Amino acid sequence: MKQLKETAEKIKSMEIRGAGKIARTAASELRDYAARLEAKYLDDFNKKMKYAAELLVSTRPTAVSLPNAIRWVMRYKGENVDEAKADIKKLADEFITNSENAVRKIGEIGARRVQDGDTIMTHCNSSAAISIMAQAHAQGKDINVIATESRPRWQGLLTIKQLDKLGIDATLIVDSAVRFFMKDVDLVIMGADAVTVNGSVINKIGTSQIALAANESRKNVVIAAETYKFSPRSILGELVEIEERASEEVISREKLDELSNVRVRNPAFDVTPREYIDLICTEVGAFPPEMAYIIIKDFLGWEIEEMNST
Ligand SMILES: O=C(COP(=O)(O)O)[C@H](O)[C@H](O)COP(=O)(O)O
């Protein structure tokens, strides 16, 4: 229980972050939690697993990869506790391997869209987006990347560190300089926390502004997203919840307390409508956002009835 709570806290506090990593961490925590459980009867075991799943899902509301990963593992079957544990291990390992392979595959598929000499703009820190840049670079394409700081949590610093390690030239800019630099950009590549059935992309706050600036300058916007970032529940008309984080991420409590008429808003994500997205690059191919329904229907393989029952 202690480790389960620690993992949940790490996701909540963003020590573990990024939609793909959050999903893999949740799957591995469910597997390890199941292995540690000492329940004798299946009913008791199932109840405890349900509690763990709910706790992990509640950590961050926006990344659809998180409930998708948990649903994948929680479809376990078994006549007794040992069988259930074995099935959970199989499903969790399967999810983690598929997820890692997907990020690599996205790199291969997405790199075809990158030309030698391209300047790429990216936002936040997305392993799927960086996978495309890494693959293009590995193919010998001379690219350079403009990375935004991504305040208030500065994920851009992680991005430039990773790019530097890969030997890719990078320029760090403040978030408000996006439009200023857009004229130098050939291609925008960003990640996703969720993709809805109508092709909208939910990603780090500021993504929609970048897409808007790219659209104004007629630059292509590519979203790198594994299929498990697509939201099956959006077929039912459910909206993806936008996480709003603490004001202390933006301004210290003492400074805020000095001001009597000021409040801080800190949404962590925003919605980019499909009109501003040219391509969504998944592990099963690159598609225009209009094809999101096909991905959910054909590749996530979840039935409407199943979704309605949870
Ligand atoms: O918006 C973020 C991270 O937000 P946060 O830092 O708040 O988690 C990333 O672009 C997506 O999660 C995709 O990442 P990946 O491609 O690694 O899954």
The ligand as a Gaussian input file, in Angstrom:
#p B3LYP/6-31G(d) Opt

LIG

0 1
 O        2.082000      17.882000     -22.256000
 C        2.926000      17.047000     -22.042000
 C        3.434000      16.749000     -20.673000
 O        2.733000      17.446000     -19.665000
 P        3.185000      17.242000     -18.129000
 O        4.613000      17.644000     -18.040000
 O        2.253000      18.149000     -17.381000
 O        2.969000      15.792000     -17.797000
 C        3.463000      16.187000     -23.164000
 O        3.510000      16.908000     -24.363000
 C        2.514000      14.990000     -23.359000
 O        2.233000      14.378000     -22.122000
 C        3.114000      13.948000     -24.287000
 O        4.270000      13.408000     -23.698000
 P        4.823000      11.970000     -24.122000
 O        4.997000      12.020000     -25.613000
 O        6.126000      11.827000     -23.384000
 O        3.823000      10.953000     -23.705000

